[in-house]
Amino acid sequence: MITVYVLQSKNKPKRYVGITNNLSRRLKEHRSPRSTVTKLLGDFELLMTESFPDYSSARKREKFLKSGNGRTFLNDLFRMGPANGG
């Protein structure tokens, strides 16, 4: 399974949308001091995950969530202000 995930900064109005085949490993990488996502978001929480049977389907969803309509969808879903994610 391929997972599309959304991280939300606890301190800033910022989000990150990503894709992985191993979510626990990827979250550990994001928490590493060398991660650019950690530098961007600071302390973050996992907002949502969606699983897909193949990379192609997951990539389409990731691209949507990173688009303007996708950001609007996430804002409506989580009732927060605009976020710069991607």
N, C-alpha and C positions, 0 to 999 in steps of 0.2 A: 504494500500500500504506500502511496505517496500522500504526504500531508501538506496542506496549505495552512499557514498559521498567521495570526495577527498578534503582534506585541504592542503594548501601550505603555508609554512612559508614565511613571507615577508622579513626576514632577513637572512635566512639560506637556503641551498639547501636541504630542508627536506620536506617530504610529510607525510600525514597520511590518510589511507583509512579506512573507518568505515561503519557500517550498523546500521540503526535505523528505528523505526516505527513512530518517531516524530522528524523530523529534527530540528525544531526551539528549542525544549527543549534540544536536544543533543548539539546544538551549544552553548546554554547558559551554559550547563555543561562544555563544552570545554573552555569557556571563564572564568570560575571560577578559582580563584587563586589556588585551590586545585587540579586542573586537571593536570595529568602527561603529557597530550598532550600539554597543554599550556606551561608547563615547557620545553618540547622538542622543540616545534615550535616557541615559543614566540608569537608575533603578527602574525596572520594568515588570509588567505582569503579562501573562499569556491571556489574551482576551477570548480567542476562539481558535478552533481547529476544524478542518474539514478533510476527510479522507477520500482518496480517489484510487481507482484500480490501476491507473496508468499515468505516466508522466504527462502525456499530451493533454489529458483532461484536467489535471492539476494545474498545468501551466496556463491553460485558458482561464481558469478561475483566478489564479494569481494575477494575471494581466488585467482582468476585469477589476479586481479589488484595488489595483494600483491606479486605475483610470479615474477620471473625474466622477463618473457615475458610480464607480465602486467606492470611492471615498465618501460620496454622499450616502450611499447605502450603509456604510459602516457608521457614519455620523448618526443616521436615523436609528440604526440598530442599537447603538450604545449611548445615544442621547448626549453627545458632547459637541463641542465646537469643532471648527475645521481643523484637520490634522494634516501635517506634511508627512506622508509615509512613502515607502517604496524602496 
